Amino acid sequence: MTKCKIIAIANQKGGVGKTTTTLNMGVALANEGKKVLLVDADPQSDLTTCMGYYNTDDILSIDDLMLECINDDEIKTKEAILHSKEQVDLLPSNLSLSGLEMSLVNAMNREYTLKNCLSNIKDNYDYILIDCMPSLGMITINALASADSVIIPVQSHYLAAKGMTQLLKTINRVKRQINNDLKIDGILLTLVDKRTNLSKDVINQLKDNYGSTITIFNTQIPCAIKTAEASATGKSIFEYDKTGKVAEAYSLFVKEVINNESKNKFTIRETR
């Protein structure tokens, strides 16, 4: 039996590569023959912009869908999906999502609003990747409540582990109280500069603090100006610099993720 796997890409620390990872992981999965939906759950709409959608004021967004759910209206998820030329689909976001936190406060089953929005389309996909906002508020709680697992991008920086404790507490609280099946797939080291010893020090720090309980992916995503250039042009790294080291790293990372699937309960569809 096949099943869609929903992965939240989360870290309340900004600038760690959540959006870049969501987009390029999604395209890498599509390159492996998987059907992929990306969900922009950040009011800054960086994922939406990085995919080349610059004017989202007049289109259905994740905010509209969640409001439909809160108001017990028909949830028009299929109508909101945008189809990218890079063979991944997108549920876009816009700034109005920032005001949804207040609406969720008094909503019935408020933690499951996003999950309800995804329920009628998830069977169309092998993977749904949720780009979480850099906070641990109700929108992020909704993402964690929807997800089967979490991938945590961590910047190759001296203060990489700062804030991890609070993130892990939130994930564990969601697991205990809202989503018993939630698990952490692992920590992905991003923005790695292999010319220095810093990344090695950060890995050792993460292993010392979390290695006994959390997987640290073998693949590391290198720091490269091409990544920022790709985002600025509304393209993934695969379209902008498909033979570069970042594209190669994300391809290897996705192969690592797929290989890990054989170790858990999910059965992913055969490559098309």
QUITALIN-V76121 format. One record per residue. N is the residue number from 0. SS is DSSP state (~ for helix, > for strand, _ for the rest). PHI is phi in degrees with one decimal (none if undefined). Layout:
<<N:SS:PHI> <N:SS:PHI>>
This chain:
<<0:_:none> <1:_:-90.6> <2:_:-151.5> <3:_:-72.0> <4:>:-105.1> <5:>:-103.9> <6:>:-119.8> <7:>:-90.9> <8:>:-96.8> <9:_:-135.4> <10:_:-172.2> <11:_:-71.9> <12:_:-81.2> <13:_:-81.0> <14:_:72.7> <15:_:-102.5> <16:_:96.0> <17:~:-61.6> <18:~:-66.5> <19:~:-58.6> <20:~:-66.5> <21:~:-59.4> <22:~:-64.6> <23:~:-75.0> <24:~:-64.8> <25:~:-61.4> <26:~:-67.3> <27:~:-62.7> <28:~:-65.4> <29:~:-62.5> <30:~:-65.2> <31:_:-87.9> <32:_:91.2> <33:_:-90.0> <34:_:-89.7> <35:>:-128.7> <36:>:-118.1> <37:>:-103.3> <38:>:-119.5> <39:>:-89.2> <40:>:-104.4> <41:_:-129.3> <42:_:-60.5> <43:_:-70.0> <44:_:59.6> <45:~:-63.7> <46:~:-63.9> <47:~:-59.2> <48:~:-65.8> <49:~:-63.4> <50:_:-94.7> <51:_:92.1> <52:_:-102.4> <53:_:-99.6> <54:_:-118.5> <55:_:-107.8> <56:_:-66.1> <57:_:-107.9> <58:_:-118.4> <59:_:-65.6> <60:_:-126.5> <61:~:-61.1> <62:~:-61.9> <63:~:-61.2> <64:~:-65.5> <65:~:-68.8> <66:~:-67.0> <67:~:-59.1> <68:~:-66.3> <69:~:-58.9> <70:_:-85.5> <71:_:59.8> <72:_:-94.0> <73:_:-62.2> <74:_:-92.6> <75:_:-93.9> <76:~:-61.6> <77:~:-60.2> <78:~:-71.9> <79:~:-89.3> <80:>:-72.6> <81:>:-101.9> <82:>:-107.0> <83:_:-81.2> <84:_:-67.8> <85:_:-91.1> <86:_:68.5> <87:_:-124.4> <88:>:-98.0> <89:>:-139.2> <90:>:-98.5> <91:_:-79.3> <92:_:-128.7> <93:_:-147.3> <94:~:-62.0> <95:~:-64.5> <96:~:-61.8> <97:~:-64.3> <98:~:-87.7> <99:~:-74.6> <100:~:-53.2> <101:~:-65.4> <102:~:-67.0> <103:~:-75.3> <104:~:-54.7> <105:_:-103.8> <106:_:-76.0> <107:_:-70.5> <108:_:51.1> <109:~:-58.7> <110:~:-70.8> <111:~:-106.3> <112:~:-61.5> <113:~:-65.0> <114:~:-58.4> <115:~:-65.2> <116:~:-67.8> <117:~:-90.8> <118:~:-63.2> <119:_:-88.5> <120:_:-128.4> <121:~:-62.9> <122:~:-69.4> <123:~:-84.5> <124:_:-129.4> <125:_:-85.3> <126:>:-136.2> <127:>:-121.6> <128:>:-109.9> <129:>:-108.5> <130:>:-84.1> <131:>:-84.1> <132:_:-75.5> <133:_:-78.3> <134:_:-160.4> <135:_:-117.9> <136:_:-83.1> <137:~:-66.3> <138:~:-66.7> <139:~:-66.7> <140:~:-59.0> <141:~:-61.5> <142:~:-63.6> <143:~:-67.9> <144:~:-68.5> <145:~:-83.7> <146:_:-86.2> <147:_:-85.5> <148:>:-155.5> <149:>:-127.5> <150:>:-113.1> <151:>:-110.9> <152:>:-74.4> <153:>:-129.4> <154:>:-69.2> <155:_:-75.2> <156:_:-144.0> <157:_:-56.3> <158:_:-99.1> <159:_:-56.7> <160:_:-83.6> <161:_:-65.1> <162:_:91.2> <163:~:-61.5> <164:~:-59.5> <165:~:-67.4> <166:~:-60.8> <167:~:-65.7> <168:~:-61.9> <169:~:-64.9> <170:~:-59.9> <171:~:-66.9> <172:~:-66.6> <173:~:-62.5> <174:~:-61.9> <175:~:-71.0> <176:~:-104.7> <177:_:-125.9> <178:_:-136.3> <179:_:-63.1> <180:_:-91.5> <181:_:-65.1> <182:>:-138.6> <183:>:-101.7> <184:>:-69.4> <185:>:159.4> <186:>:-103.9> <187:>:-107.8> <188:>:-81.6> <189:>:-119.8> <190:>:53.2> <191:>:-84.8> <192:_:-107.3> <193:_:-75.8> <194:_:-76.3> <195:_:-117.4> <196:_:-86.8> <197:~:-61.8> <198:~:-62.0> <199:~:-64.1> <200:~:-65.3> <201:~:-65.1> <202:~:-59.3> <203:~:-62.5> <204:~:-63.5> <205:~:-65.4> <206:~:-64.7> <207:~:-64.1> <208:~:-84.6> <209:~:-131.6> <210:_:-60.3> <211:_:-76.2> <212:_:-123.8> <213:_:-128.5> <214:_:-67.7> <215:>:-109.7> <216:>:-58.3> <217:>:-66.9> <218:>:-71.0> <219:>:-120.3> <220:>:-94.2> <221:>:-74.7> <222:_:-78.7> <223:_:-155.6> <224:~:-64.5> <225:~:-59.9> <226:~:-64.4> <227:~:-65.4> <228:~:-63.5> <229:~:-62.1> <230:~:-61.2> <231:~:-68.2> <232:_:-100.1> <233:_:72.5> <234:_:-128.9> <235:_:-76.9> <236:~:-65.9> <237:~:-72.4> <238:~:-82.0> <239:~:-83.5> <240:_:-150.9> <241:_:-66.5> <242:_:-99.3> <243:_:-79.5> <244:~:-71.5> <245:~:-72.3> <246:~:-60.4> <247:~:-61.4> <248:~:-64.8> <249:~:-66.5> <250:~:-62.8> <251:~:-65.5> <252:~:-61.6> <253:~:-65.6> <254:~:-61.1> <255:~:-64.8> <256:~:-62.7> <257:~:-64.1> <258:~:-61.7> <259:~:-68.4> <260:~:-61.8> <261:_:-67.7> <262:_:-95.4> <263:_:-126.5> <264:_:-80.5> <265:_:-80.7> <266:_:-111.5> <267:_:-91.2> <268:_:-56.6> <269:_:-63.5> <270:_:-59.1> <271:_:-75.7>>
